[in-house]
Amino acid sequence: MRVFIAIELPASTCEAVQKETSRLRQTLGSDFIRWVPARNMHLTLKFLGDTAASHLDFLKQMLVRESDLHAPFDMLLGGLGYFPNLRNPRILWIDIHAPALPPLQRGIEAGASRLGYKPEARPFSPHLTIGRVRENVSLTEIQKIRAALLTVHPGNITIARVDSIHLFKSDLQPGGSVYTKLFSTPLSKP
């Protein structure tokens, strides 16, 4: 099964993101952007990929150990970004600021490495994906996306409390990905 480790966002946070990005969604529509449904919004800490069911217990133990080292914290969501760049935007996202987040992610990355998972080559860039540019968009459509990204500037959207981390399974369906929570553990450092 395809699994990943993530922070689940409260429904109120996802609704605030949807509200603050509604102008962008209306401007661009859904012909060449696949918008992430609110129910699928999350902050990925580590994508593990194909994982045997027999390996899940090791992952759970690693997550419990790591979560015991971190206290709950708040993160600020706001600002609009895109990967890889404005010339060729493929992923649209909301920025996330939280000083406590990189140490948590590094700990999870190190724990996953010890379990044999390949380390991520790119530096951690905390973000909340809100949309993906569809394949085979024309140059005119890319220009429209760029123009919208330059005119829409959501400021600070909301603050979300992070008090747990989760292991999810991802099933690719014709209508999009379906995420199932397999395990959760609270951040519990006193």
TORPA-149197 format. One record per residue (C-alpha): residue number from 1; residue in one letter; z, y, x. Coordinates in pm, 1 decimal, decimal comma. Layout:
N
+-----+----+----------+----------+----------+
!   i ! aa !       up !    north !     east !
+-----+----+----------+----------+----------+
! NUM !  A !        Z !        Y !        X !
...
+-----+----+----------+----------+----------+
END
This chain:
190
+-----+----+----------+----------+----------+
!   i ! aa !       up !    north !     east !
+-----+----+----------+----------+----------+
!   1 !  M !      0,0 !      0,0 !      0,0 !
!   2 !  R !    -61,9 !    361,0 !    107,4 !
!   3 !  V !    269,8 !    539,7 !    157,5 !
!   4 !  F !    398,2 !    878,0 !    268,8 !
!   5 !  I !    729,7 !   1058,8 !    313,9 !
!   6 !  A !    767,1 !   1386,2 !    127,6 !
!   7 !  I !    984,1 !   1648,0 !    -34,9 !
!   8 !  E !    948,7 !   1645,3 !   -411,2 !
!   9 !  L !    937,4 !   1989,8 !   -566,5 !
!  10 !  P !   1121,9 !   2076,8 !   -886,1 !
!  11 !  A !    901,5 !   2121,8 !  -1194,7 !
!  12 !  S !   1004,3 !   2489,3 !  -1211,4 !
!  13 !  T !    872,2 !   2542,7 !   -856,7 !
!  14 !  C !    539,2 !   2378,0 !   -938,5 !
!  15 !  E !    510,7 !   2586,3 !  -1256,0 !
!  16 !  A !    579,8 !   2906,8 !  -1058,6 !
!  17 !  V !    305,5 !   2812,5 !   -809,6 !
!  18 !  Q !     63,8 !   2738,6 !  -1095,0 !
!  19 !  K !    143,7 !   3073,7 !  -1257,9 !
!  20 !  E !    106,1 !   3274,6 !   -935,2 !
!  21 !  T !   -224,7 !   3108,4 !   -848,1 !
!  22 !  S !   -373,7 !   3119,8 !  -1199,5 !
!  23 !  R !   -597,7 !   3417,2 !  -1113,5 !
!  24 !  L !   -742,7 !   3225,3 !   -819,1 !
!  25 !  R !   -794,4 !   2917,2 !  -1036,9 !
!  26 !  Q !   -967,1 !   3124,9 !  -1303,4 !
!  27 !  T !  -1186,4 !   3304,4 !  -1049,2 !
!  28 !  L !  -1302,1 !   2985,5 !   -879,3 !
!  29 !  G !  -1292,6 !   2742,0 !  -1171,2 !
!  30 !  S !  -1308,6 !   2369,7 !  -1113,2 !
!  31 !  D !  -1678,6 !   2314,8 !  -1045,6 !
!  32 !  F !  -1630,4 !   2317,9 !   -669,2 !
!  33 !  I !  -1249,4 !   2307,3 !   -629,8 !
!  34 !  R !  -1034,6 !   2007,0 !   -721,4 !
!  35 !  W !   -703,4 !   2167,5 !   -815,3 !
!  36 !  V !   -385,6 !   1971,5 !   -750,6 !
!  37 !  P !   -203,2 !   1904,6 !  -1079,1 !
!  38 !  A !    155,4 !   2034,1 !  -1087,8 !
!  39 !  R !    286,7 !   1675,8 !  -1120,8 !
!  40 !  N !    129,7 !   1588,7 !   -781,3 !
!  41 !  M !    256,8 !   1887,4 !   -581,9 !
!  42 !  H !    480,0 !   1787,0 !   -291,3 !
!  43 !  L !    542,7 !   1871,3 !     72,6 !
!  44 !  T !    427,5 !   1584,3 !    294,5 !
!  45 !  L !    652,3 !   1526,5 !    594,5 !
!  46 !  K !    472,2 !   1218,2 !    724,8 !
!  47 !  F !    167,3 !   1028,0 !    599,6 !
!  48 !  L !    212,1 !    664,0 !    697,9 !
!  49 !  G !   -101,3 !    512,6 !    544,5 !
!  50 !  D !   -139,7 !    142,2 !    475,2 !
!  51 !  T !    201,1 !    -22,7 !    496,2 !
!  52 !  A !    307,7 !   -380,3 !    423,8 !
!  53 !  A !    571,0 !   -422,0 !    150,5 !
!  54 !  S !    780,2 !   -615,1 !    403,4 !
!  55 !  H !    805,9 !   -297,2 !    614,4 !
!  56 !  L !    953,9 !    -78,9 !    339,4 !
!  57 !  D !   1314,7 !   -176,1 !    416,4 !
!  58 !  F !   1275,7 !    -51,1 !    774,3 !
!  59 !  L !   1138,3 !    278,3 !    645,7 !
!  60 !  K !   1425,0 !    313,9 !    398,1 !
!  61 !  Q !   1682,1 !    254,7 !    673,3 !
!  62 !  M !   1513,7 !    512,1 !    895,9 !
!  63 !  L !   1509,8 !    767,9 !    612,7 !
!  64 !  V !   1879,3 !    715,8 !    538,1 !
!  65 !  R !   1967,8 !    762,2 !    905,9 !
!  66 !  E !   1757,0 !   1078,1 !    931,0 !
!  67 !  S !   1876,7 !   1229,2 !    602,8 !
!  68 !  D !   2238,8 !   1189,9 !    716,2 !
!  69 !  L !   2162,0 !   1432,0 !   1002,1 !
!  70 !  H !   2043,8 !   1717,8 !    778,1 !
!  71 !  A !   2215,0 !   1939,3 !    522,2 !
!  72 !  P !   2038,8 !   2059,5 !    205,2 !
!  73 !  F !   1843,9 !   2382,6 !    255,2 !
!  74 !  D !   1624,6 !   2635,5 !     75,7 !
!  75 !  M !   1257,2 !   2697,0 !    140,2 !
!  76 !  L !   1051,7 !   3000,2 !     43,2 !
!  77 !  L !    704,4 !   2946,2 !   -100,0 !
!  78 !  G !    452,3 !   3228,5 !    -84,3 !
!  79 !  G !    127,6 !   3346,3 !     65,4 !
!  80 !  L !   -211,1 !   3180,1 !     52,2 !
!  81 !  G !   -377,6 !   2985,9 !    332,0 !
!  82 !  Y !   -670,6 !   2754,6 !    396,7 !
!  83 !  F !   -770,7 !   2479,7 !    638,6 !
!  84 !  P !   -952,6 !   2467,3 !    872,0 !
!  85 !  N !  -1051,0 !   2836,7 !    855,5 !
!  86 !  L !  -1189,4 !   3110,4 !    630,5 !
!  87 !  R !  -1547,4 !   3045,0 !    744,6 !
!  88 !  N !  -1530,4 !   2690,5 !    606,0 !
!  89 !  P !  -1226,7 !   2653,2 !    378,6 !
!  90 !  R !  -1170,9 !   2291,0 !    274,2 !
!  91 !  I !   -805,0 !   2291,5 !    165,0 !
!  92 !  L !   -628,9 !   2578,0 !    -15,4 !
!  93 !  W !   -252,5 !   2598,2 !     19,4 !
!  94 !  I !     67,5 !   2797,0 !    -28,6 !
!  95 !  D !    275,3 !   2867,7 !    280,8 !
!  96 !  I !    630,8 !   2734,1 !    312,6 !
!  97 !  H !    904,1 !   2900,5 !    518,4 !
!  98 !  A !   1227,6 !   2716,3 !    600,6 !
!  99 !  P !   1390,3 !   2711,6 !    946,4 !
! 100 !  A !   1555,3 !   2376,1 !    864,8 !
! 101 !  L !   1223,7 !   2208,4 !    784,7 !
! 102 !  P !   1070,7 !   2151,8 !   1133,8 !
! 103 !  P !   1377,6 !   1966,8 !   1269,8 !
! 104 !  L !   1376,3 !   1739,1 !    963,1 !
! 105 !  Q !   1006,3 !   1668,7 !   1001,8 !
! 106 !  R !   1039,3 !   1605,1 !   1378,3 !
! 107 !  G !   1318,9 !   1355,7 !   1312,2 !
! 108 !  I !   1108,3 !   1170,7 !   1056,1 !
! 109 !  E !    806,6 !   1175,3 !   1288,5 !
! 110 !  A !   1019,6 !   1031,4 !   1573,1 !
! 111 !  G !   1172,5 !    765,5 !   1345,4 !
! 112 !  A !    830,5 !    660,7 !   1217,0 !
! 113 !  S !    702,7 !    642,9 !   1576,0 !
! 114 !  R !    987,8 !    409,3 !   1669,5 !
! 115 !  L !    877,5 !    186,7 !   1381,2 !
! 116 !  G !    524,6 !    172,3 !   1522,6 !
! 117 !  Y !    347,8 !    442,3 !   1319,8 !
! 118 !  K !     99,1 !    658,5 !   1505,3 !
! 119 !  P !    232,4 !   1009,8 !   1574,6 !
! 120 !  E !     51,1 !   1300,3 !   1411,2 !
! 121 !  A !   -171,4 !   1473,2 !   1667,4 !
! 122 !  R !   -172,0 !   1811,2 !   1490,1 !
! 123 !  P !    135,5 !   2033,8 !   1492,1 !
! 124 !  F !    339,8 !   2036,5 !   1171,1 !
! 125 !  S !    229,2 !   2318,4 !    941,2 !
! 126 !  P !    448,3 !   2323,1 !    628,5 !
! 127 !  H !    228,6 !   2394,0 !    326,7 !
! 128 !  L !    178,9 !   2304,9 !    -35,9 !
! 129 !  T !   -179,5 !   2198,8 !   -109,0 !
! 130 !  I !   -305,4 !   2358,5 !   -431,5 !
! 131 !  G !   -675,8 !   2272,1 !   -412,6 !
! 132 !  R !   -947,5 !   2092,8 !   -219,8 !
! 133 !  V !  -1305,3 !   2212,7 !   -189,4 !
! 134 !  R !  -1539,7 !   1948,1 !   -327,3 !
! 135 !  E !  -1794,8 !   1780,8 !   -103,1 !
! 136 !  N !  -2149,6 !   1917,2 !    -89,3 !
! 137 !  V !  -2072,7 !   2273,4 !   -199,6 !
! 138 !  S !  -2348,3 !   2521,5 !   -127,8 !
! 139 !  L !  -2328,4 !   2815,8 !    109,7 !
! 140 !  T !  -2325,3 !   3048,1 !   -192,9 !
! 141 !  E !  -2024,2 !   2862,7 !   -335,2 !
! 142 !  I !  -1843,1 !   2879,4 !      1,4 !
! 143 !  Q !  -1906,7 !   3255,4 !      3,5 !
! 144 !  K !  -1757,3 !   3282,2 !   -346,5 !
! 145 !  I !  -1450,5 !   3086,9 !   -231,4 !
! 146 !  R !  -1412,5 !   3312,3 !     73,8 !
! 147 !  A !  -1440,7 !   3627,6 !   -137,7 !
! 148 !  A !  -1171,6 !   3500,7 !   -376,5 !
! 149 !  L !   -940,2 !   3408,1 !    -89,5 !
! 150 !  L !   -974,6 !   3759,5 !     51,8 !
! 151 !  T !   -889,6 !   3928,8 !   -277,8 !
! 152 !  V !   -605,8 !   3711,2 !   -411,4 !
! 153 !  H !   -278,0 !   3761,3 !   -227,6 !
! 154 !  P !     18,8 !   3587,8 !   -389,6 !
! 155 !  G !    338,7 !   3718,3 !   -235,1 !
! 156 !  N !    668,6 !   3535,7 !   -238,1 !
! 157 !  I !    649,0 !   3294,2 !   -528,5 !
! 158 !  T !    982,3 !   3116,1 !   -543,9 !
! 159 !  I !   1265,2 !   2955,4 !   -351,2 !
! 160 !  A !   1312,0 !   2580,3 !   -383,0 !
! 161 !  R !   1622,3 !   2381,9 !   -290,7 !
! 162 !  V !   1563,3 !   2074,8 !    -74,5 !
! 163 !  D !   1840,3 !   1818,6 !   -113,6 !
! 164 !  S !   1660,5 !   1486,4 !    -65,6 !
! 165 !  I !   1358,8 !   1315,1 !     88,5 !
! 166 !  H !   1141,1 !   1051,1 !    -70,9 !
! 167 !  L !    911,0 !    762,9 !     10,2 !
! 168 !  F !    604,2 !    759,4 !   -215,9 !
! 169 !  K !    321,5 !    517,1 !   -279,7 !
! 170 !  S !    -23,4 !    668,3 !   -338,2 !
! 171 !  D !   -277,4 !    494,0 !   -559,6 !
! 172 !  L !   -628,7 !    637,6 !   -556,8 !
! 173 !  Q !   -766,3 !    641,9 !   -911,7 !
! 174 !  P !  -1097,5 !    775,4 !  -1047,7 !
! 175 !  G !   -907,6 !   1069,0 !  -1204,6 !
! 176 !  G !   -719,3 !   1149,4 !   -883,7 !
! 177 !  S !   -421,9 !   1017,4 !   -690,9 !
! 178 !  V !   -119,5 !    874,6 !   -870,0 !
! 179 !  Y !    209,4 !    896,5 !   -680,3 !
! 180 !  T !    498,1 !    657,6 !   -739,6 !
! 181 !  K !    839,5 !    721,6 !   -588,7 !
! 182 !  L !    960,7 !    409,3 !   -407,0 !
! 183 !  F !   1284,0 !    538,0 !   -254,5 !
! 184 !  S !   1496,1 !    853,8 !   -230,6 !
! 185 !  T !   1785,0 !    952,1 !     -8,6 !
! 186 !  P !   1992,8 !   1271,0 !    -17,4 !
! 187 !  L !   2029,8 !   1511,0 !    270,7 !
! 188 !  S !   2398,9 !   1466,3 !    334,2 !
! 189 !  K !   2513,8 !   1630,2 !    656,2 !
! 190 !  P !   2842,9 !   1803,5 !    573,0 !
+-----+----+----------+----------+----------+
END
